[in-house]
């Protein structure tokens, strides 16, 4: 799903990663972290996809919410396991979303796009 | 590949999309746009993956470079075709990257991570 974020400004964390061949516990942890992130104060949405690389983008109301999420104890544990086992490389980028625009095709197929 | 961007600040365009079932011309155009983007002034890198949704993130040195790329005539044509055929929905977010940090596993497997 495309995250239904509020009007800018808000914040995005772009997490780009390359996986190792170690799968043990990865999917469970990824799902747990999605769930846990979505319960945090200031969480606005999450988008993700993986092919050759994985990209997941989480959206937040403030840098303070991002800082708290990064420091969350269970998230810290996941980050340590990620470095030890699941990721061969990653890059995290903290961004301020300045502008956004959206397109959605009309549902009625007879309506001109 | 994870984009090897310079130290912040720089800019990111997060393009999140849902495809229609119309494939005609899509892959060719996607490849052409990747190539064309990489030739533009101020281009810093590109990352992409698609599963249920597609996320592609392009990185730029300035908002002006992003504006010029959006206005590029061949890119405009691709955007029009995207709306008419290839995408049922998308969202574009223009961001300023404030901070980033990276992890890369040592190449020697005997080196502790």
Backbone of each chain as ProteinMPNN parsed JSONL, in Angstrom:
{"seq_chain_A": "XXXXXXXXXXXXXXXXXXXXXXXXXXXXXXXXXXXXXXXXXXXXXXXXXXXXXXXXXXXXXXXXXXXXXXXXXXXXXXXXXXXXXXXXXXXXXXXXXXXXXXXXXXXXXXXXX", "coords_chain_A": {"N_chain_A": [[0.838, -1.214, 0.0], [0.409, 2.245, -0.734], [1.579, 4.721, 1.382], [-0.636, 6.715, 3.268], [0.011, 9.608, 3.85], [0.025, 12.705, 5.76], [-0.408, 16.245, 4.799], [2.728, 17.75, 3.777], [5.07, 19.668, 5.864], [6.74, 16.587, 6.744], [8.5, 13.686, 7.982], [10.849, 11.312, 6.588], [12.295, 8.076, 6.704], [14.561, 6.523, 4.848], [15.438, 3.334, 4.219], [17.77, 1.443, 2.82], [18.816, -1.687, 1.701], [20.998, -4.58, 1.479], [20.638, -7.996, 1.518], [22.054, -10.726, 3.388], [22.677, -14.286, 2.933], [21.505, -15.412, 5.026], [18.622, -16.426, 6.491], [17.412, -16.956, 8.846], [15.067, -16.23, 11.198], [14.561, -13.801, 10.087], [12.219, -12.91, 8.574], [10.171, -13.05, 10.479], [11.108, -11.197, 12.339], [11.119, -8.89, 10.75], [8.398, -8.544, 10.291], [7.512, -8.194, 12.922], [8.818, -5.822, 13.584], [7.615, -4.037, 11.794], [5.04, -4.003, 12.84], [5.541, -3.075, 15.43], [6.707, -0.568, 14.897], [4.519, 0.739, 13.803], [3.008, 1.211, 15.992], [4.205, 3.222, 17.355], [4.546, 6.528, 18.738], [3.89, 9.242, 16.637], [4.263, 7.897, 14.258], [3.634, 7.63, 10.786], [3.334, 6.068, 8.535], [4.282, 3.335, 6.298], [6.276, 1.93, 3.758], [7.351, -0.632, 1.543], [9.602, -2.675, -0.447], [11.279, -5.387, -2.057], [13.836, -6.401, -4.216], [16.591, -6.885, -6.019], [17.843, -5.16, -4.287], [16.612, -4.059, -1.094], [14.127, -1.712, -0.23], [12.901, 0.194, 2.316], [10.617, 2.534, 3.474], [9.877, 4.572, 6.102], [7.522, 6.787, 7.586], [7.255, 9.765, 9.495], [6.229, 12.07, 12.1], [8.066, 13.838, 13.147], [11.563, 14.629, 13.811], [12.185, 13.92, 16.352], [10.421, 11.816, 16.964], [11.503, 9.899, 15.247], [14.033, 9.603, 16.356], [13.351, 8.487, 18.846], [12.211, 6.072, 18.026], [14.402, 4.819, 16.817], [15.903, 4.425, 19.093], [14.38, 2.688, 20.566], [14.098, -0.185, 22.6], [13.526, -2.872, 21.724], [13.713, -2.494, 19.02], [16.37, -1.759, 18.819], [17.606, -4.183, 19.4], [16.827, -5.652, 17.162], [18.182, -4.193, 15.215], [20.826, -4.774, 15.909], [20.899, -7.544, 15.42], [20.433, -7.435, 12.719], [22.796, -6.287, 11.709], [24.605, -8.236, 12.541], [23.732, -10.564, 11.239], [21.677, -10.475, 9.067], [22.009, -8.477, 7.122], [24.201, -7.508, 4.51], [24.965, -5.07, 3.716], [23.866, -1.718, 4.307], [22.039, 1.38, 4.039], [20.949, 4.217, 5.692], [18.781, 6.882, 5.463], [17.841, 9.991, 6.647], [15.212, 12.111, 6.199], [13.591, 15.198, 5.352], [10.395, 15.645, 4.279], [9.43, 17.743, 1.814], [7.573, 18.413, -0.149], [4.739, 16.853, -1.694], [2.999, 14.877, -4.136], [0.15, 13.287, -5.576], [-1.284, 10.652, -7.547], [-4.235, 9.075, -8.588], [-5.971, 6.622, -10.235], [-9.207, 6.992, -11.666], [-11.88, 5.007, -10.402], [-13.998, 4.016, -11.976], [-13.925, 2.469, -15.054], [-14.758, 3.712, -17.35], [-14.426, 6.341, -17.014], [-12.518, 9.064, -18.125], [-8.967, 9.086, -17.747]], "CA_chain_A": [[0.0, 0.0, 0.0], [1.053, 3.555, -0.686], [1.252, 5.318, 2.686], [-1.514, 7.887, 3.183], [0.628, 10.573, 4.753], [-0.627, 14.023, 5.817], [0.327, 17.254, 4.019], [4.073, 18.074, 4.276], [6.264, 18.841, 6.04], [6.866, 15.473, 7.678], [9.844, 13.117, 7.841], [10.954, 9.97, 6.027], [13.532, 7.32, 6.894], [14.754, 5.605, 3.723], [16.368, 2.272, 4.626], [18.102, 0.647, 1.637], [19.651, -2.756, 2.245], [21.305, -5.799, 0.748], [20.536, -9.106, 2.459], [22.943, -11.889, 3.317], [21.873, -15.485, 2.642], [20.987, -15.907, 6.308], [17.204, -16.093, 6.591], [16.892, -17.363, 10.153], [14.424, -15.227, 12.044], [14.46, -12.498, 9.426], [10.851, -12.509, 8.232], [9.429, -12.833, 11.729], [11.555, -9.932, 12.916], [10.664, -7.798, 9.879], [6.966, -8.328, 10.569], [7.399, -7.662, 14.278], [9.261, -4.42, 13.578], [6.55, -3.264, 11.131], [3.942, -3.853, 13.79], [6.012, -2.241, 16.536], [6.866, 0.802, 14.379], [3.203, 1.352, 13.573], [2.425, 1.555, 17.301], [4.972, 4.298, 17.977], [4.05, 7.899, 18.638], [4.432, 9.996, 15.507], [4.357, 7.065, 13.055], [2.66, 8.058, 9.785], [3.118, 5.083, 7.469], [5.424, 2.489, 5.948], [6.227, 1.346, 2.41], [8.54, -1.456, 1.346], [9.695, -3.617, -1.563], [12.634, -5.941, -2.17], [14.264, -7.235, -5.347], [18.037, -7.002, -5.829], [17.999, -4.467, -3.009], [15.364, -3.763, -0.407], [13.929, -0.317, 0.181], [11.702, 0.455, 3.095], [10.519, 3.938, 3.856], [8.893, 4.856, 7.143], [7.192, 8.22, 7.648], [7.149, 10.192, 10.886], [5.811, 13.464, 12.249], [9.149, 14.694, 13.634], [12.861, 13.988, 14.026], [12.153, 13.369, 17.711], [9.78, 10.488, 16.865], [12.481, 9.01, 14.603], [15.07, 9.342, 17.356], [12.802, 7.567, 19.842], [12.048, 4.76, 17.401], [15.746, 4.238, 16.681], [16.395, 4.063, 20.437], [13.493, 1.677, 21.157], [14.93, -1.327, 23.01], [13.335, -4.033, 20.846], [14.234, -2.109, 17.711], [17.836, -1.823, 18.949], [17.972, -5.595, 19.303], [16.66, -6.013, 15.749], [19.279, -3.549, 14.467], [22.049, -5.543, 16.181], [20.81, -8.802, 14.674], [20.55, -7.083, 11.3], [24.223, -6.11, 11.417], [25.315, -9.495, 12.77], [23.291, -11.7, 10.422], [20.764, -10.395, 7.93], [22.374, -7.492, 6.094], [25.618, -7.363, 4.162], [25.189, -3.617, 3.642], [22.659, -0.901, 4.26], [22.204, 2.817, 4.202], [19.761, 4.849, 6.258], [18.769, 8.326, 5.174], [16.804, 10.718, 7.379], [14.822, 13.176, 5.26], [12.41, 16.034, 5.584], [9.571, 15.687, 3.068], [9.09, 19.154, 1.605], [6.401, 18.494, -1.016], [4.367, 15.581, -2.301], [1.791, 14.905, -4.964], [-0.345, 11.926, -5.771], [-2.19, 10.356, -8.662], [-5.003, 7.85, -8.417], [-6.829, 6.43, -11.402], [-10.623, 6.869, -11.3], [-12.25, 3.59, -10.296], [-14.85, 3.672, -13.119], [-13.054, 2.36, -16.229], [-15.254, 4.565, -18.432], [-14.019, 7.718, -16.73], [-11.188, 9.355, -18.697], [-7.918, 9.234, -16.729]], "C_chain_A": [[0.871, 1.261, 0.0], [0.613, 4.237, 0.611], [0.438, 6.599, 2.495], [-1.037, 8.915, 4.2], [-0.108, 11.922, 4.704], [0.122, 15.032, 4.941], [1.712, 17.515, 4.618], [4.045, 19.406, 5.034], [6.061, 17.693, 7.02], [8.223, 14.825, 7.38], [9.801, 11.687, 7.302], [12.296, 9.371, 6.405], [13.606, 6.312, 5.745], [15.826, 4.599, 4.14], [16.581, 1.359, 3.421], [19.083, -0.434, 2.068], [19.903, -3.875, 1.251], [21.363, -6.916, 1.782], [21.707, -10.066, 2.307], [22.089, -13.096, 2.899], [21.3, -16.091, 3.919], [19.541, -15.457, 6.486], [16.664, -16.248, 8.005], [16.344, -16.196, 10.975], [14.137, -13.916, 11.351], [13.013, -12.047, 9.212], [10.007, -12.21, 9.468], [9.793, -11.474, 12.326], [11.071, -8.748, 12.078], [9.197, -7.48, 10.164], [6.747, -7.704, 11.939], [7.769, -6.176, 14.305], [8.251, -3.516, 12.862], [5.428, -2.959, 12.114], [4.32, -2.881, 14.904], [6.152, -0.774, 16.088], [5.508, 1.496, 14.297], [2.513, 1.749, 14.88], [3.111, 2.752, 17.947], [4.305, 5.657, 17.772], [4.7, 8.585, 17.438], [4.599, 9.195, 14.226], [3.264, 7.46, 12.068], [2.415, 7.029, 8.687], [4.416, 4.387, 7.104], [5.206, 1.94, 4.546], [7.479, 0.5, 2.231], [8.444, -2.341, 0.126], [11.124, -4.129, -1.598], [12.776, -6.701, -3.478], [15.762, -7.469, -5.137], [18.456, -6.311, -4.526], [16.624, -4.318, -2.369], [15.309, -2.282, -0.082], [12.732, -0.305, 1.104], [11.757, 1.89, 3.575], [9.47, 4.05, 4.95], [8.738, 6.368, 7.25], [6.822, 8.587, 9.079], [6.799, 11.671, 10.964], [6.953, 14.399, 12.631], [10.46, 13.92, 13.733], [12.912, 13.341, 15.407], [11.498, 11.981, 17.717], [10.734, 9.477, 16.237], [13.572, 8.617, 15.601], [14.583, 8.323, 18.386], [12.651, 6.16, 19.274], [13.409, 4.079, 17.237], [16.257, 3.722, 18.024], [15.542, 3.009, 21.136], [14.248, 0.37, 21.424], [14.773, -2.535, 22.083], [13.831, -3.759, 19.436], [15.768, -2.157, 17.708], [18.334, -3.258, 18.787], [17.889, -6.06, 17.841], [17.796, -5.427, 14.912], [20.585, -4.324, 14.667], [22.049, -6.872, 15.436], [20.958, -8.559, 13.176], [22.007, -6.96, 10.882], [24.96, -7.433, 11.538], [24.979, -10.543, 11.722], [22.657, -11.351, 9.077], [21.208, -9.481, 6.799], [23.864, -7.521, 5.804], [25.964, -5.874, 4.015], [23.85, -2.912, 3.753], [23.017, 0.569, 4.357], [20.883, 3.385, 4.699], [19.843, 6.339, 6.003], [17.571, 8.962, 5.868], [16.477, 11.979, 6.581], [13.637, 13.969, 5.788], [11.635, 16.099, 4.271], [9.038, 17.103, 2.915], [7.776, 19.296, 0.827], [6.015, 17.085, -1.416], [3.158, 15.789, -3.199], [1.454, 13.482, -5.367], [-1.222, 11.848, -7.005], [-2.93, 9.083, -8.325], [-5.987, 7.757, -9.555], [-8.276, 6.344, -10.932], [-11.014, 5.395, -11.328], [-13.089, 3.144, -11.495], [-13.986, 3.63, -14.382], [-13.522, 3.222, -17.392], [-14.872, 6.029, -18.228], [-12.65, 7.983, -17.353], [-10.183, 9.588, -17.575], [-7.465, 10.68, -16.652]], "O_chain_A": [[1.916, 1.322, 0.647], [-0.58, 4.32, 0.902], [0.775, 7.45, 1.672], [-1.619, 9.064, 5.275], [-0.78, 12.234, 3.72], [1.177, 14.706, 4.396], [1.861, 17.503, 5.84], [3.109, 20.189, 4.873], [5.314, 17.808, 7.993], [9.008, 15.368, 6.603], [8.842, 10.951, 7.533], [13.313, 10.064, 6.427], [12.815, 5.371, 5.679], [16.975, 4.967, 4.383], [15.69, 0.597, 3.043], [20.077, -0.136, 2.73], [19.134, -4.089, 0.314], [22.051, -6.801, 2.796], [22.278, -10.199, 1.224], [20.918, -12.941, 2.554], [20.683, -17.156, 3.888], [19.263, -14.265, 6.616], [15.592, -15.736, 8.328], [17.082, -15.3, 11.384], [13.541, -13.014, 11.94], [12.628, -10.949, 9.613], [9.235, -11.251, 9.498], [8.929, -10.71, 12.756], [10.661, -7.724, 12.624], [8.804, -6.318, 10.264], [5.916, -6.81, 12.107], [7.111, -5.376, 14.97], [8.048, -2.37, 13.263], [4.938, -1.834, 12.21], [3.549, -1.996, 15.274], [5.763, 0.142, 16.813], [5.359, 2.662, 14.663], [1.556, 2.523, 14.876], [2.651, 3.247, 18.976], [3.61, 5.897, 16.785], [5.915, 8.513, 17.254], [5.029, 9.74, 13.209], [2.104, 7.611, 12.451], [1.407, 7.1, 7.985], [5.5, 4.785, 7.532], [4.1, 1.536, 4.188], [8.551, 0.868, 2.71], [7.351, -2.718, -0.296], [12.062, -3.423, -1.226], [11.941, -7.542, -3.811], [16.162, -8.161, -4.201], [19.299, -6.806, -3.778], [15.6, -4.441, -3.04], [16.312, -1.674, 0.292], [11.651, -0.75, 0.717], [12.792, 2.388, 4.017], [8.314, 3.673, 4.755], [9.684, 7.124, 7.035], [6.163, 7.82, 9.781], [7.038, 12.429, 10.024], [6.84, 15.613, 12.465], [10.457, 12.689, 13.738], [13.598, 12.338, 15.607], [11.972, 11.075, 18.403], [10.769, 8.319, 16.654], [13.977, 7.457, 15.679], [15.317, 7.405, 18.753], [12.929, 5.174, 19.957], [13.537, 2.883, 17.498], [16.955, 2.71, 18.085], [15.932, 2.491, 22.182], [14.963, -0.118, 20.549], [15.764, -3.154, 21.697], [14.304, -4.659, 18.742], [16.382, -2.549, 16.716], [19.343, -3.513, 18.129], [18.769, -6.769, 17.353], [18.31, -6.085, 14.008], [21.354, -4.512, 13.724], [23.072, -7.281, 14.887], [21.535, -9.375, 12.457], [22.406, -7.463, 9.832], [25.842, -7.728, 10.732], [25.843, -11.335, 11.347], [23.069, -11.887, 8.049], [20.827, -9.686, 5.646], [24.688, -7.555, 6.718], [27.12, -5.479, 4.173], [22.822, -3.448, 3.341], [24.137, 0.943, 4.707], [19.821, 3.057, 4.17], [20.854, 6.977, 6.295], [16.433, 8.524, 5.695], [17.35, 12.807, 6.321], [12.81, 13.474, 6.555], [12.166, 16.559, 3.26], [8.297, 17.601, 3.763], [6.971, 20.184, 1.109], [6.873, 16.204, -1.475], [2.4, 16.746, -3.043], [2.315, 12.61, -5.482], [-1.815, 12.834, -7.443], [-2.337, 8.122, -7.835], [-6.747, 8.69, -9.815], [-8.56, 5.703, -9.92], [-10.54, 4.632, -12.169], [-12.922, 2.026, -11.983], [-13.38, 4.636, -14.749], [-12.76, 3.445, -18.333], [-14.979, 6.847, -19.141], [-11.716, 7.211, -17.136], [-10.508, 10.217, -16.567], [-6.588, 11.011, -15.855]]}, "seq_chain_B": "XXXXXXXXXXXXXXXXXXXXXXXXXXXXXXXXXXXXXXXXXXXXXXXXXXXXXXXXXXXXXXXXXXXXXXXXXXXXXXXXXXXXXXXXXXXXXXXXXXXXXXXXXXXXXXXXX", "coords_chain_B": {"N_chain_B": [[21.884, -1.94, -6.484], [23.115, -0.051, -3.726], [22.838, 3.382, -3.587], [25.668, 5.448, -3.911], [25.871, 8.052, -2.389], [26.852, 11.518, -1.801], [28.079, 13.282, 1.207], [25.37, 14.506, 3.261], [23.831, 17.846, 3.192], [21.517, 16.662, 0.678], [19.173, 15.873, -1.962], [16.171, 13.896, -2.241], [13.952, 12.047, -4.304], [11.189, 10.311, -3.705], [9.448, 7.868, -5.234], [6.579, 6.213, -5.194], [4.641, 3.543, -6.303], [1.775, 1.904, -7.81], [1.227, -0.583, -10.111], [-0.667, -0.935, -13.169], [-2.222, -3.591, -15.076], [-1.186, -3.332, -17.503], [1.446, -3.825, -19.561], [2.708, -2.992, -21.782], [5.393, -1.549, -23.318], [6.394, -0.673, -20.931], [8.729, -1.639, -19.455], [10.854, -1.035, -21.179], [10.606, 1.735, -21.269], [11.044, 2.344, -18.575], [13.709, 1.583, -18.266], [14.9, 3.318, -20.097], [14.339, 5.776, -18.906], [15.774, 5.57, -16.524], [18.371, 5.6, -17.542], [18.39, 8.079, -18.819], [17.872, 9.822, -16.676], [20.203, 9.463, -15.202], [22.003, 10.831, -16.697], [21.501, 13.473, -16.276], [22.18, 16.813, -15.124], [23.306, 17.191, -11.831], [22.368, 14.775, -10.902], [22.564, 12.151, -8.53], [22.222, 9.475, -7.897], [20.374, 6.33, -7.913], [17.846, 4.175, -6.723], [15.915, 1.191, -6.617], [13.03, -0.971, -6.255], [10.542, -3.514, -6.651], [7.601, -4.982, -5.453], [4.655, -5.785, -4.151], [4.07, -3.104, -4.184], [5.863, -0.552, -5.985], [8.953, 1.036, -5.334], [10.883, 3.727, -6.128], [13.804, 5.552, -5.674], [15.301, 8.53, -6.38], [18.289, 10.46, -6.286], [19.505, 13.757, -5.786], [21.348, 16.821, -6.344], [20.158, 19.251, -5.792], [17.072, 21.156, -5.421], [16.547, 22.484, -7.716], [17.738, 20.932, -9.727], [16.027, 18.731, -9.582], [13.634, 19.904, -10.37], [14.236, 20.568, -13.025], [14.629, 18.007, -14.115], [12.084, 16.916, -13.801], [10.755, 18.514, -15.625], [11.916, 17.827, -18.01], [11.629, 17.048, -21.458], [11.394, 14.434, -22.603], [11.037, 12.978, -20.325], [8.656, 14.052, -19.412], [6.901, 13.033, -21.316], [7.05, 10.335, -20.674], [5.927, 10.449, -18.116], [3.316, 11.175, -18.759], [2.487, 8.908, -20.191], [2.69, 7.091, -18.156], [0.615, 7.864, -16.417], [-1.551, 7.485, -18.13], [-1.45, 4.761, -18.762], [0.335, 2.868, -17.283], [0.341, 3.091, -14.467], [-1.78, 2.637, -11.676], [-1.945, 4.061, -9.414], [0.034, 6.532, -7.76], [2.572, 8.088, -5.717], [4.527, 10.898, -5.204], [7.293, 12.078, -3.513], [9.114, 14.811, -2.444], [12.138, 15.332, -0.994], [14.423, 16.559, 1.5], [17.5, 15.338, 2.273], [18.738, 14.948, 5.403], [20.491, 13.661, 7.126], [22.661, 10.807, 6.985], [23.575, 7.347, 7.348], [25.743, 4.53, 7.097], [26.248, 1.0, 6.703], [28.548, -1.568, 6.156], [29.422, -4.849, 5.6], [32.483, -6.38, 6.606], [34.68, -7.66, 4.088], [36.285, -9.96, 4.358], [35.488, -13.093, 5.541], [36.362, -14.016, 7.976], [36.743, -11.894, 9.556], [35.456, -10.321, 12.387], [32.089, -9.114, 12.471]], "CA_chain_B": [[22.996, -1.291, -5.787], [22.836, 1.071, -2.842], [23.431, 4.574, -4.21], [26.808, 6.0, -3.168], [25.617, 9.493, -2.369], [27.82, 12.317, -1.033], [27.564, 13.679, 2.53], [24.217, 15.422, 3.238], [22.483, 17.678, 2.629], [21.192, 16.516, -0.736], [17.721, 15.719, -2.097], [15.663, 12.595, -2.695], [12.585, 11.954, -4.816], [10.647, 8.977, -3.443], [8.314, 7.619, -6.139], [5.93, 4.959, -4.795], [3.62, 3.352, -7.332], [1.085, 0.628, -8.031], [1.13, -0.772, -11.554], [-1.827, -1.583, -13.782], [-1.806, -4.842, -15.724], [-0.701, -2.977, -18.847], [2.913, -3.897, -19.563], [3.218, -2.561, -23.078], [6.343, -0.445, -23.353], [6.77, -0.21, -19.593], [10.114, -1.936, -19.074], [11.74, -0.255, -22.053], [10.563, 3.136, -20.829], [11.677, 2.432, -17.255], [15.167, 1.54, -18.48], [15.288, 4.556, -20.775], [14.269, 6.882, -17.94], [16.935, 5.399, -15.629], [19.563, 6.042, -18.27], [18.263, 9.516, -19.055], [18.027, 10.496, -15.377], [21.605, 9.396, -14.765], [22.779, 11.78, -17.511], [21.105, 14.847, -15.96], [23.002, 17.584, -14.201], [22.877, 17.132, -10.439], [21.946, 13.419, -10.532], [23.508, 11.542, -7.59], [22.061, 8.03, -7.768], [19.021, 5.797, -8.087], [17.602, 2.875, -6.099], [14.548, 0.776, -6.908], [12.58, -2.348, -6.03], [9.09, -3.629, -6.795], [6.856, -6.2, -5.109], [3.254, -5.366, -4.225], [4.227, -1.735, -4.667], [7.21, -0.215, -6.429], [9.547, 2.24, -4.754], [12.183, 4.109, -6.648], [14.296, 6.777, -5.056], [16.431, 9.16, -7.083], [18.986, 11.431, -5.438], [19.861, 14.946, -6.562], [22.123, 17.805, -5.582], [19.385, 20.454, -5.477], [15.678, 21.189, -5.875], [16.563, 22.974, -9.095], [17.996, 19.761, -10.583], [14.79, 17.926, -9.592], [12.666, 20.645, -11.184], [14.632, 20.418, -14.435], [14.385, 16.619, -14.522], [10.627, 16.759, -13.943], [10.318, 19.254, -16.819], [12.565, 17.264, -19.21], [10.577, 16.732, -22.43], [11.187, 12.985, -22.725], [10.508, 12.524, -19.039], [7.248, 14.478, -19.411], [6.174, 12.072, -22.134], [6.975, 9.104, -19.869], [4.968, 10.701, -17.037], [1.969, 11.126, -19.355], [2.165, 7.505, -20.476], [2.527, 6.448, -16.855], [-0.733, 8.166, -15.938], [-2.54, 6.933, -19.053], [-1.403, 3.301, -18.935], [1.106, 1.929, -16.466], [0.145, 3.212, -13.021], [-3.133, 2.889, -11.177], [-1.787, 5.097, -8.385], [1.411, 6.772, -7.322], [2.813, 9.253, -4.87], [5.893, 11.4, -5.346], [7.651, 12.902, -2.354], [10.372, 15.533, -2.622], [12.697, 15.377, 0.361], [15.786, 16.988, 1.758], [18.183, 14.354, 3.138], [19.414, 15.728, 6.442], [21.55, 12.843, 7.704], [22.625, 9.406, 6.565], [24.657, 6.518, 7.863], [25.854, 3.315, 6.294], [26.92, -0.178, 7.255], [28.99, -2.53, 5.151], [30.082, -5.971, 6.264], [33.846, -6.605, 6.117], [34.684, -8.669, 3.023], [36.895, -11.177, 4.883], [34.495, -13.742, 6.399], [36.936, -14.289, 9.294], [36.728, -10.652, 10.327], [34.185, -10.158, 13.116], [31.254, -8.027, 11.933]], "C_chain_B": [[22.491, -0.164, -4.878], [23.559, 2.29, -3.413], [24.528, 5.149, -3.315], [26.729, 7.521, -3.218], [26.663, 10.222, -1.529], [27.278, 12.655, 0.358], [26.362, 14.614, 2.387], [24.661, 16.851, 3.528], [22.486, 17.447, 1.116], [19.696, 16.201, -0.79], [17.347, 14.349, -2.626], [14.253, 12.764, -3.236], [12.143, 10.508, -4.609], [9.403, 8.819, -4.306], [7.755, 6.234, -5.811], [4.759, 4.737, -5.73], [2.986, 1.97, -7.288], [0.839, 0.531, -9.531], [-0.266, -1.254, -11.944], [-1.357, -2.929, -14.332], [-1.277, -4.578, -17.132], [0.827, -2.909, -18.829], [3.528, -3.228, -20.781], [4.133, -1.335, -22.986], [6.902, -0.048, -22.001], [8.257, -0.418, -19.28], [11.123, -1.131, -19.888], [11.797, 1.192, -21.565], [11.255, 3.299, -19.477], [13.199, 2.451, -17.401], [15.678, 2.83, -19.127], [15.326, 5.724, -19.783], [15.41, 6.794, -16.918], [18.196, 5.966, -16.268], [19.554, 7.566, -18.428], [18.466, 10.302, -17.748], [19.506, 10.57, -14.994], [22.499, 10.353, -15.554], [22.493, 13.235, -17.137], [22.082, 15.498, -14.987], [22.437, 17.447, -12.786], [22.392, 15.764, -9.989], [22.997, 12.774, -9.636], [23.364, 10.028, -7.471], [20.603, 7.631, -7.819], [18.942, 4.431, -7.413], [16.163, 2.474, -6.397], [14.283, -0.674, -6.579], [11.069, -2.362, -6.202], [8.623, -4.984, -6.307], [5.377, -5.832, -5.257], [3.165, -3.911, -4.701], [5.656, -1.575, -5.19], [7.673, 1.04, -5.711], [10.796, 2.538, -5.548], [12.547, 5.456, -6.062], [15.445, 7.299, -5.902], [16.985, 10.262, -6.19], [19.575, 12.53, -6.297], [20.59, 15.956, -5.694], [21.307, 19.016, -5.143], [17.935, 20.31, -5.947], [15.6, 21.642, -7.323], [16.828, 21.818, -10.07], [16.759, 18.871, -10.687], [13.746, 18.584, -10.485], [12.967, 20.456, -12.669], [14.349, 19.011, -14.945], [12.882, 16.386, -14.705], [10.135, 17.402, -15.241], [10.941, 18.73, -18.111], [11.511, 16.709, -20.178], [10.322, 15.222, -22.549], [10.645, 12.378, -21.434], [9.022, 12.887, -18.913], [6.381, 13.485, -20.173], [5.982, 10.766, -21.352], [5.953, 9.274, -18.741], [3.526, 10.626, -17.555], [1.548, 9.689, -19.647], [1.94, 6.732, -19.184], [1.12, 6.634, -16.32], [-1.79, 7.496, -16.818], [-2.601, 5.414, -18.993], [-0.841, 2.502, -17.772], [0.807, 1.95, -14.975], [-1.329, 3.384, -12.674], [-3.093, 3.938, -10.06], [-0.304, 5.324, -8.135], [1.456, 7.971, -6.383], [4.281, 9.628, -5.02], [6.18, 12.321, -4.175], [9.043, 13.5, -2.571], [10.939, 15.819, -1.236], [14.101, 15.973, 0.374], [16.418, 15.977, 2.714], [19.052, 15.122, 4.12], [20.629, 14.983, 6.987], [21.516, 11.482, 7.05], [23.748, 8.649, 7.246], [24.574, 5.154, 7.2], [26.546, 2.224, 7.085], [27.342, -1.057, 6.09], [29.798, -3.601, 5.857], [31.508, -6.107, 5.736], [33.843, -7.754, 5.118], [35.244, -10.004, 3.527], [35.921, -11.855, 5.85], [35.033, -14.071, 7.791], [36.953, -13.047, 10.188], [35.402, -10.547, 11.08], [33.405, -8.963, 12.57], [31.199, -6.883, 12.923]], "O_chain_B": [[21.566, 0.57, -5.225], [24.757, 2.231, -3.69], [24.335, 5.315, -2.111], [27.431, 8.176, -3.989], [27.286, 9.625, -0.651], [26.125, 12.341, 0.656], [26.339, 15.438, 1.473], [25.754, 17.057, 4.055], [23.333, 17.962, 0.386], [19.021, 16.258, 0.238], [18.107, 13.722, -3.364], [13.457, 13.53, -2.694], [12.655, 9.594, -5.255], [8.422, 9.543, -4.133], [8.377, 5.215, -6.111], [3.957, 5.647, -5.937], [3.575, 1.005, -6.8], [0.305, 1.457, -10.143], [-0.957, -1.897, -11.153], [-0.228, -3.35, -14.081], [-0.958, -5.516, -17.863], [1.418, -2.053, -18.171], [4.724, -2.935, -20.805], [3.701, -0.24, -22.625], [7.78, 0.81, -21.917], [8.952, 0.518, -18.887], [12.109, -0.619, -19.358], [12.866, 1.793, -21.461], [11.97, 4.277, -19.257], [13.887, 3.233, -16.745], [16.729, 3.358, -18.764], [16.235, 6.554, -19.821], [15.947, 7.817, -16.495], [18.969, 6.695, -15.646], [20.558, 8.241, -18.206], [19.151, 11.325, -17.732], [19.992, 11.6, -14.526], [23.617, 10.652, -15.135], [23.17, 14.139, -17.627], [22.71, 14.841, -14.157], [21.231, 17.574, -12.577], [22.039, 15.591, -8.823], [24.189, 12.835, -9.938], [24.281, 9.359, -6.995], [19.709, 8.476, -7.776], [19.867, 3.626, -7.521], [15.279, 3.33, -6.428], [15.187, -1.508, -6.617], [10.393, -1.367, -5.94], [9.173, -6.015, -6.694], [4.905, -5.595, -6.369], [2.306, -3.55, -5.505], [6.539, -2.371, -4.87], [6.904, 1.979, -5.503], [11.686, 1.692, -5.639], [11.724, 6.366, -5.965], [16.438, 6.604, -6.117], [16.252, 10.908, -5.441], [20.079, 12.28, -7.392], [20.467, 15.949, -4.469], [21.708, 19.734, -4.227], [17.618, 19.447, -6.766], [14.705, 21.239, -8.065], [16.2, 21.745, -11.126], [16.473, 18.322, -11.751], [13.06, 17.913, -11.256], [12.063, 20.214, -13.47], [13.886, 18.837, -16.072], [12.465, 15.729, -15.659], [9.21, 16.898, -15.878], [10.537, 19.143, -19.199], [10.607, 15.984, -19.763], [9.171, 14.786, -22.589], [9.899, 11.399, -21.451], [8.232, 12.114, -18.37], [5.28, 13.137, -19.744], [4.904, 10.171, -21.365], [5.199, 8.347, -18.445], [2.639, 10.092, -16.89], [0.41, 9.297, -19.389], [1.104, 5.83, -19.126], [0.502, 5.69, -15.83], [-2.8, 7.001, -16.317], [-3.674, 4.831, -19.152], [-1.476, 1.55, -17.318], [0.994, 0.944, -14.289], [-2.038, 4.174, -13.298], [-4.087, 4.616, -9.798], [0.509, 4.412, -8.283], [0.507, 8.749, -6.279], [5.162, 8.77, -4.968], [5.406, 13.232, -3.882], [10.01, 12.789, -2.843], [10.295, 16.467, -0.411], [14.848, 15.897, -0.601], [15.933, 15.782, 3.829], [19.972, 15.844, 3.735], [21.662, 15.587, 7.275], [20.458, 11.038, 6.602], [24.745, 9.236, 7.667], [23.506, 4.689, 6.803], [27.319, 2.487, 8.006], [26.577, -1.262, 5.148], [30.729, -3.311, 6.607], [31.727, -5.963, 4.533], [33.091, -8.715, 5.278], [34.733, -11.064, 3.165], [35.56, -11.267, 6.87], [34.254, -14.372, 8.696], [37.148, -13.133, 11.4], [34.337, -10.671, 10.475], [33.987, -7.928, 12.245], [30.549, -5.871, 12.661]]}, "name": "protein", "num_of_chains": 2, "seq": "XXXXXXXXXXXXXXXXXXXXXXXXXXXXXXXXXXXXXXXXXXXXXXXXXXXXXXXXXXXXXXXXXXXXXXXXXXXXXXXXXXXXXXXXXXXXXXXXXXXXXXXXXXXXXXXXXXXXXXXXXXXXXXXXXXXXXXXXXXXXXXXXXXXXXXXXXXXXXXXXXXXXXXXXXXXXXXXXXXXXXXXXXXXXXXXXXXXXXXXXXXXXXXXXXXXXXXXXXXXXXXXXXX"}
